[in-house]
């Protein structure tokens, strides 16, 4: 009961053939073939274009000092013209 044998695959194929019909299955397989061909073409185009360009530069982090989530930055004093001393 662990694996699917050739007899079970034949039954599944017959059920699919009855449900979808011969024309629809051949149409789906044609679309699948076109998709695979397009995928391979895209991979080869990507490979050709990446070999022409220089390697991607390293992405740097932010230029400011990042603080951990628990720490807060003191807000700048408000410039209201009211200069009180404590």
C-alpha positions as protocol buffer text, in pm:
chain_id: "A"
residue {
  index: 1
  type: UNK
  ca { x: 0 y: 0 z: 0 }
}
residue {
  index: 2
  type: UNK
  ca { x: 307 y: 223 z: -9 }
}
residue {
  index: 3
  type: UNK
  ca { x: 374 y: 295 z: -375 }
}
residue {
  index: 4
  type: UNK
  ca { x: 168 y: 343 z: -688 }
}
residue {
  index: 5
  type: UNK
  ca { x: 210 y: 66 z: -940 }
}
residue {
  index: 6
  type: UNK
  ca { x: 167 y: 71 z: -1318 }
}
residue {
  index: 7
  type: UNK
  ca { x: -191 y: -57 z: -1294 }
}
residue {
  index: 8
  type: UNK
  ca { x: -295 y: 234 z: -1069 }
}
residue {
  index: 9
  type: UNK
  ca { x: -126 y: 485 z: -1302 }
}
residue {
  index: 10
  type: UNK
  ca { x: -320 y: 336 z: -1597 }
}
residue {
  index: 11
  type: UNK
  ca { x: -650 y: 372 z: -1410 }
}
residue {
  index: 12
  type: UNK
  ca { x: -571 y: 733 z: -1317 }
}
residue {
  index: 13
  type: UNK
  ca { x: -479 y: 812 z: -1680 }
}
residue {
  index: 14
  type: UNK
  ca { x: -807 y: 662 z: -1804 }
}
residue {
  index: 15
  type: UNK
  ca { x: -1011 y: 862 z: -1554 }
}
residue {
  index: 16
  type: UNK
  ca { x: -836 y: 1183 z: -1660 }
}
residue {
  index: 17
  type: UNK
  ca { x: -895 y: 1098 z: -2027 }
}
residue {
  index: 18
  type: UNK
  ca { x: -1266 y: 1043 z: -1963 }
}
residue {
  index: 19
  type: UNK
  ca { x: -1301 y: 1364 z: -1760 }
}
residue {
  index: 20
  type: UNK
  ca { x: -1114 y: 1602 z: -1990 }
}
residue {
  index: 21
  type: UNK
  ca { x: -1125 y: 1436 z: -2331 }
}
residue {
  index: 22
  type: UNK
  ca { x: -844 y: 1382 z: -2578 }
}
residue {
  index: 23
  type: UNK
  ca { x: -853 y: 1731 z: -2734 }
}
residue {
  index: 24
  type: UNK
  ca { x: -838 y: 1918 z: -2406 }
}
residue {
  index: 25
  type: UNK
  ca { x: -546 y: 1708 z: -2276 }
}
residue {
  index: 26
  type: UNK
  ca { x: -342 y: 1766 z: -2593 }
}
residue {
  index: 27
  type: UNK
  ca { x: -417 y: 2140 z: -2568 }
}
residue {
  index: 28
  type: UNK
  ca { x: -301 y: 2148 z: -2205 }
}
residue {
  index: 29
  type: UNK
  ca { x: 18 y: 1957 z: -2290 }
}
residue {
  index: 30
  type: UNK
  ca { x: 89 y: 2201 z: -2575 }
}
residue {
  index: 31
  type: UNK
  ca { x: 49 y: 2494 z: -2335 }
}
residue {
  index: 32
  type: UNK
  ca { x: 274 y: 2319 z: -2084 }
}
residue {
  index: 33
  type: UNK
  ca { x: 541 y: 2268 z: -2353 }
}
residue {
  index: 34
  type: UNK
  ca { x: 523 y: 2637 z: -2451 }
}
residue {
  index: 35
  type: UNK
  ca { x: 564 y: 2736 z: -2087 }
}
residue {
  index: 36
  type: UNK
  ca { x: 871 y: 2515 z: -2044 }
}
residue {
  index: 37
  type: UNK
  ca { x: 1022 y: 2654 z: -2367 }
}
residue {
  index: 38
  type: UNK
  ca { x: 958 y: 3012 z: -2250 }
}
residue {
  index: 39
  type: UNK
  ca { x: 1111 y: 2933 z: -1911 }
}
residue {
  index: 40
  type: UNK
  ca { x: 1426 y: 2790 z: -2067 }
}
residue {
  index: 41
  type: UNK
  ca { x: 1455 y: 3091 z: -2298 }
}
residue {
  index: 42
  type: UNK
  ca { x: 1422 y: 3324 z: -2000 }
}
residue {
  index: 43
  type: UNK
  ca { x: 1695 y: 3138 z: -1814 }
}
residue {
  index: 44
  type: UNK
  ca { x: 1933 y: 3155 z: -2110 }
}
residue {
  index: 45
  type: UNK
  ca { x: 1857 y: 3525 z: -2163 }
}
residue {
  index: 46
  type: UNK
  ca { x: 1925 y: 3593 z: -1796 }
}
residue {
  index: 47
  type: UNK
  ca { x: 2251 y: 3398 z: -1814 }
}
residue {
  index: 48
  type: UNK
  ca { x: 2365 y: 3588 z: -2124 }
}
residue {
  index: 49
  type: UNK
  ca { x: 2275 y: 3929 z: -1983 }
}
residue {
  index: 50
  type: UNK
  ca { x: 2439 y: 3860 z: -1647 }
}
residue {
  index: 51
  type: UNK
  ca { x: 2768 y: 3760 z: -1810 }
}
residue {
  index: 52
  type: UNK
  ca { x: 2776 y: 4091 z: -2003 }
}
residue {
  index: 53
  type: UNK
  ca { x: 2728 y: 4306 z: -1694 }
}
residue {
  index: 54
  type: UNK
  ca { x: 2967 y: 4359 z: -1406 }
}
residue {
  index: 55
  type: UNK
  ca { x: 2890 y: 4170 z: -1085 }
}
residue {
  index: 56
  type: UNK
  ca { x: 2631 y: 4329 z: -860 }
}
residue {
  index: 57
  type: UNK
  ca { x: 2781 y: 4556 z: -597 }
}
residue {
  index: 58
  type: UNK
  ca { x: 2731 y: 4483 z: -232 }
}
residue {
  index: 59
  type: UNK
  ca { x: 2426 y: 4644 z: -78 }
}
residue {
  index: 60
  type: UNK
  ca { x: 2521 y: 4860 z: 217 }
}
residue {
  index: 61
  type: UNK
  ca { x: 2308 y: 4918 z: 524 }
}
residue {
  index: 62
  type: UNK
  ca { x: 2180 y: 5253 z: 648 }
}
residue {
  index: 63
  type: UNK
  ca { x: 2437 y: 5526 z: 699 }
}
residue {
  index: 64
  type: UNK
  ca { x: 2289 y: 5636 z: 1034 }
}
residue {
  index: 65
  type: UNK
  ca { x: 2336 y: 5462 z: 1366 }
}
residue {
  index: 66
  type: UNK
  ca { x: 2045 y: 5224 z: 1405 }
}
residue {
  index: 67
  type: UNK
  ca { x: 1914 y: 5168 z: 1757 }
}
residue {
  index: 68
  type: UNK
  ca { x: 1766 y: 4840 z: 1882 }
}
residue {
  index: 69
  type: UNK
  ca { x: 1388 y: 4831 z: 1917 }
}
residue {
  index: 70
  type: UNK
  ca { x: 1400 y: 4871 z: 2296 }
}
residue {
  index: 71
  type: UNK
  ca { x: 1602 y: 5192 z: 2289 }
}
residue {
  index: 72
  type: UNK
  ca { x: 1451 y: 5524 z: 2192 }
}
residue {
  index: 73
  type: UNK
  ca { x: 1615 y: 5837 z: 2064 }
}
residue {
  index: 74
  type: UNK
  ca { x: 1564 y: 6150 z: 2274 }
}
residue {
  index: 75
  type: UNK
  ca { x: 1352 y: 6395 z: 2076 }
}
residue {
  index: 76
  type: UNK
  ca { x: 1510 y: 6725 z: 1982 }
}
residue {
  index: 77
  type: UNK
  ca { x: 1410 y: 7012 z: 2212 }
}
residue {
  index: 78
  type: UNK
  ca { x: 1123 y: 7214 z: 2074 }
}
residue {
  index: 79
  type: UNK
  ca { x: 1217 y: 7556 z: 1942 }
}
residue {
  index: 80
  type: UNK
  ca { x: 930 y: 7760 z: 2084 }
}
residue {
  index: 81
  type: UNK
  ca { x: 1112 y: 8072 z: 2187 }
}
residue {
  index: 82
  type: UNK
  ca { x: 1029 y: 7997 z: 2549 }
}
residue {
  index: 83
  type: UNK
  ca { x: 1369 y: 7957 z: 2709 }
}
residue {
  index: 84
  type: UNK
  ca { x: 1320 y: 7834 z: 3059 }
}
residue {
  index: 85
  type: UNK
  ca { x: 1602 y: 7696 z: 3266 }
}
residue {
  index: 86
  type: UNK
  ca { x: 1560 y: 7414 z: 3508 }
}
